Amino acid sequence: MNAFWLKISSNRFYKQLLKEPLTYVTGAVLLAVLAIAHLAVFSKGWGVTSAFADWGAWMYQLVGGNVDNWAYFSSEKAQKTLSAGFLNDGGSIRNLGIILGALLATLFASEFKLKKLRSLKQVFAAVLGGLLMGYGARLANGCNIGALFTSISSLSLSGWIFWLFLLAGAFIGSKLLAKFFM
């Protein structure tokens, strides 16, 4: 069995596809092809954050909460999604695939590392940043996938406007991060 792994690890295609990072052009082409395939199969643009709202609702329901009267979940479509469950939601399965795919890519590229936390301040910054990004994505009715890539690839002006504010937010956020948390 060990000889098998040694033989695979020395294979040229294994090294190119799983050990070395893809070029930006290759990544862009793959992203474009996958976005087109998604649009062709599902007849709608690629999105990520809507499923996270459903995940939150399912977790809230697990502890006895009821989201039926919340405006976001009051539509017939939202109620149908919630009653169908996690495994019957295409967005949730896609997001799970993205998470597992990113983990596998990191593992195959030997880039997975557990890092020691420098301080509680660093943990606070990470949690605060994640919460603000999630909240902002829901307010914008999409994240950089739905509101940026899908919009721009559909030739929508809203994607370019989102890009400008994303750029401004990243600039301001990095300055605040460097000033208060580094």
Residue pairs with C-beta under 8 A, 6 or more apart in sequence:
8 14
9 15
18 105
18 108
18 109
19 108
19 109
19 110
20 109
21 109
22 30
31 149
32 153
34 46
35 45
35 46
35 149
35 150
35 153
38 45
38 46
39 45
39 46
42 90
45 146
45 150
45 151
45 153
45 154
46 145
46 146
46 149
46 150
47 91
47 142
47 143
47 145
47 146
47 150
48 91
48 94
48 95
48 98
48 143
48 145
48 146
49 134
49 137
49 138
49 142
49 143
49 145
49 146
50 91
50 146
51 89
51 91
51 92
51 94
51 95
52 95
52 134
53 72
53 138
54 81
54 82
54 89
54 91
54 92
55 86
55 92
57 67
57 73
57 82
58 82
58 85
58 86
60 67
61 67
61 82
67 73
67 82
68 74
68 79
72 78
73 79
73 82
81 89
86 92
87 93
103 112
106 112
117 123
121 181
122 181
124 181
125 177
125 180
125 181
129 173
129 177
133 143
136 169
137 143
137 147
140 147
140 162
141 147
142 148
142 150
142 151
142 162
144 162
144 166
147 158
147 159
147 162
148 159
148 162
148 163
148 166
149 159
150 159
151 158
151 159
151 160
151 162
152 159
152 160
152 163
153 159
